[in-house]
Amino acid sequence: MTPGGGGSPDDLGHWADLGPGREFDLIRRVLGPRAPQNERVLLGPGDDGAVVAGGLILSTDLTVEGVHFRREWLSPREVGFRAAAAAVSDLAAMAAEPIGVLVSLALPADDAEVWAPEIGEGVRSLLDRIGGVLLGGDLSSSPGPVMIDVVAVGTSASPVTRAGAIPGDELWVTGSLGGSRAAVTCMEGGETPTTGMLDAFKRPNPRVAEALWLRERLALHAMVDLSDGLAADSRHIATASRVAVVLEADRIPVHPDLPIGKNGANEALQGGEDYELLFAVPRGAVEPMVAKFAERFGVGLTRVGNVESGTGVGVVGPPEWGEMEVGVGFDHFHVEG
């Protein structure tokens, strides 16, 4: 078994290259030098998940109160659903079949009787949707915020990585972008988001079935889920594949409740937690499947850019829009100035 769909590592214990930014600098320091790994580790840090012998794929995602959600925005059940969805989305990014999740939960003792079982209900609701099971976990008191760590476990004989995009590929996305960020922007400003925005924020849909459908029909060279925003997550493919990515701003499928034009495109470029898929495929491969995909899943496929020789991510748009900024995307440790 080799990870890949075109993105196979050169040797056992391969690490995917990480992009720029303070958060990724800290990750590199935590990981330390690239020492040889156990031969059963087929793909180590740097991708959406680690791959170990037997085709098992492991990923973890942390949700922290005050960082990822506020109590006035979400019920405990919705918090559990979103936490599980974020972790399972990493399996979708590698076109893996989900097995289940492990959940570690820390919360104040005064909240435990209500929050713990309701978070569990939310997690199980997401698992029922994607066909996974709750494998176990850990429970602890917390002197401060609620914290949920979800470990997603899946399997694939040939997982898709971020590292296989080549010049000449097209970049496509599932669904629409920017709705989740728009909901947060509204709530932070004391405004009421539209129902569509709230649904995008509260009930993200990890594209597990969609990824498996695409893998069966296409040569997926590289793929990533959109957790930090289209611009930022495009950089993951560009860095890991050692190519340049050019995004076409006027082609981005902006959430229907966002404004049409440059402002909506900017929101969709920078908005995180959409949990759609961005993937690189050979030119012309997807177009014949767009209608069938929409009929099967009720969402669209949209070409948003191309892969070229070089490095980094660029954004182009209509001349009247002027210069488009790529931005840094969401960085937990970004410092202004």
N, C-alpha and C positions, 0 to 999 in steps of 0.2 A: 504494500500500500504506500503510495506517495501522495503527500498533500499537493493539490494543485490545480487541476484544470488549466495547465499552462504555467502555473506558478510554483512548480515543485522546487523545494530547496535543493541546493547543490550537495548537501551532506546532512547526516544525522545531527540533530541538535541545532539546526539552523535558527537564527534569530532574524526576524524581519527588521529592516531599517526603520527607525523612528524619526519623525519629522522635527522641525524646530519648535521652540517655545519653552517657557519655564517649566511647565508641567512635565514635558517629555525629558527635559534636562534632569529633573528630579528622578524620573523613572529610571533613566540611565544610571544615575548614581546609586539608586536602590539595587538595581540588578547587578552592578559591579562588572568586572571584566568578563569577557566572553570565554569562560573556561569550558572545556569539553563537557558535554552533558551525558547522562545515561543513554545508552544506545536505544532504549525504549522510548526516548523522547524524539519524535519525528519532526516536530515543529515547536520551538520554544517561544519566548516572549516576542511581542511586537505586532501580532496579528489580532484578529477578533477572538481567537481562541487558541489554546495549545492543543497539539495533536500527539497522542501517545500510541504505542503499539496496540494493535487490535482495532484501530480505527476510531477510538474514543476521542471525543473533542470536549474540552473543558474550558469554561469561561466564567468569570465572576464580575458582578456589578454591585456597587454600593450605593444605597439611597440614604441621604441624611436630611433630617428635618432642618429647615432653615436654609438649605442649599438647593435641594431638589424639589421641595414642596413646603407649603405652609398649611397649618391646620385649618385655617379659614378657607382654603381653596379646595381641599380634598377630604373625603371621609376616610377612616382607616381602611375600609374595604378597597377604596380606589387607590390608596397608597400601596396596598399589597399587590393589586393588579398591575400598576405601573412598574413597580420594582421587578416583578417577574417578567413583564413584557420586555423591559430593557435588557435583562440578562438573556432571555430566549432569542432576542433579535440578533445577538452575536452568533448563535447557531445558524440562523437564517442566512447571515452574511457569508457563511462557509458552505451553504447548501447542505446542511447536516440534518438528519432526522432526529428530533428531540426524544430523549429518554425521560428526563425529569429534572428536578431542581432540588438543591439543598438550601435551606433558608436559616440564616442566623439572625436573630432579632434581639436588639437591646432597647429597652424602653423604661421610663420612670415607673416605679412600683405603683403609684396612684393610677396609672393608665392601664396597667396590665390586664385587668379583668375584662375591659372592653376592647382595648386595642389589639391584644394578641390574637384572640379568636377571629376578630373581623379582618385583620390583615391576612390571617390564614385563609379565610373565605375568598378574599380577593386573589390570592395566589392560586388557589384551586380553580377559581373561575377562569383564569388565563390558561391554566394547564388543561382544563376541559376543552378549551377552544383549539388548542394545538395538539392534543393527544399525548400529553406527558403526565407524569405522576410526581407527587411530593415524596421525595426520597428520605427526608429527615432534616436535621439541622441542629441548632443550638438556641437557647433562650437565656438572656441575662438581664439584670436590672441595669439601668443607666441613670447617672446623676443629672443628665442633661437631655439632649435631643433624642428623638426616636431614630434608630439606625437599623437598616435592613441590608444584609449582604446576601445576595442570591448567587449560588453557583449553578450554572446550567451545564447539563451533561447530554451529549448527543453522540451520534455515530455517522460515519461516512467512509466509504471505501476510497473516495477521491475528493477530499474537501477542496473548495475553492479558496485561494488565499488572495492577499492584496498584491502579490508580487509578480503577476504574469502578464500585465498589460504591455503591449508592444506598439511602436509607432504605426499609425494607420488604423488602429482600432477606433471604434465609436464608443461613446459613453452614453448609457441609458439609465433612466430612473423609473421606479414604479410610483404610482400614485401622484399626490400633490404635496407641495412643500410650503412651510412657513406658518401653518395653522397653529401649531403648538406654541411657537414663540409669540405669535400674535395674541394668543390667549393670556400668556404671562404678562406681556406688555400692558394689556388692558387692565388686568387685575392689579398690577403694581401701580398703575395710575389711577386706581379707584373707579375704573370704568367696568361695564359689564360686557364680556366677550359675547360674540354670537354663539348660537348653539353649535354650529359647525366647528368653530375654534375650540370651544370647551371639549367637544368630543375628541378632537385631535389631541388635546392635552391629557384628558382623563382616561381615554380608552385607546391608547396606541395599539396598532395591530401588527405585531411582528410578522414579517412576510415569509413564514416557514414554508407553507404549501406553495406559494408563488416561486420561491427559490428552487424547490425540488422540481417543479414543472419546467422552469427555465433550464435547469441543469440537464434534464432528460432530452431537451430539444436543441440546445445551443452549446457551442464551445465557449464556455465562460472563462475568459482569460484572467480576470481579476474581479473581486467584488468586495464591497464594504457596506455596512448599514449606516444610515445617516443619523447619528446621535449628536454630533457636535455642529452640524450644518453642512450644506453641500460644498461650500468653499473649503472648509477645514477638512472634511472627510475625503474630498478629492485629493488633498495633499497627501493623505495616507497612501493612496494608490500611486501617486506620482513618486513619492519617496521610496516606497517598497519596491516598485517596478523600475525605478531609476529612469523615469521618462518625464516628459512635460505633459500637463493637462491643460487644455484650452476649453473653457466653458462659454457657451453662447447664451447670454443673459436673456434675450428675448424668446428663447425656446424653453425656459424653465417652466414647469407646470405649477404655477402659483396657486395656492389654496383659493377656492372660489370666493371666500369672504375677504380676501385681501385686494387692495387696489390694483387695477391693471396698469402696466407700465413700469417705469424704472423703480418707483418706490416699492411696489409689490415684489419685483424681482430681487431687490436688495434684501427684503425681509426673508425671502425664500433662500437666498444665498447664505445668509448668516444664521438663520433660525436653526436651533437644535431640537432634538427629541422628536423628530418626525418618524424615525425608525422605518423609513422606506429603504429600498436597496439601490445602490449605484453600482453598475457593472460595466466592464469593458468586454467587447465582443468584436469579431471580425466585421469589417464594413459590409453592410447590406444584409447581415444575417437575421436581424430582428424584424425588419419591416414586414415580411410575410406573416408574422405571428401576432401582430398588434391587435387585430380584430379578435382573434381566438382568445388571446389573453384577457381582453376586456370582457368578453362574453363569459369566460370561465370565472373570473375573480371580481368583476365589477369595478375595476380600476384600470387606469391607462398605463401604457408604456410610452416614454417620451425620450427622444434623443436630445441630450443637453450639451454635447461637446465631442471632442476628439482627443486622441492621444498622439503626441508628436515627439520627435527627438528633442532632448534637452532636459531641463529640470524645472521644478516648480509648477505653480498654477497661475494661469492668466484668465481674465474674463473680458470678453468682447461683447459689445452691444451695438444697437443702431447709432449712427453718428449723432443724432439729436439727443441721445441720452448722456453724451459726454463720457468722461472716464469712469470706469467701474472699479471700485475697490474690492480686492479679494478679501481683506480682513483677516483676523486671526482665529475666528471662530471662538467657541467657548474654551477657556483655559482656567482651571480651578485656581491657579496660582499666578495669573497675569497681574502685573502691577502697572498702573497707568503712569505715564511720564518717563 
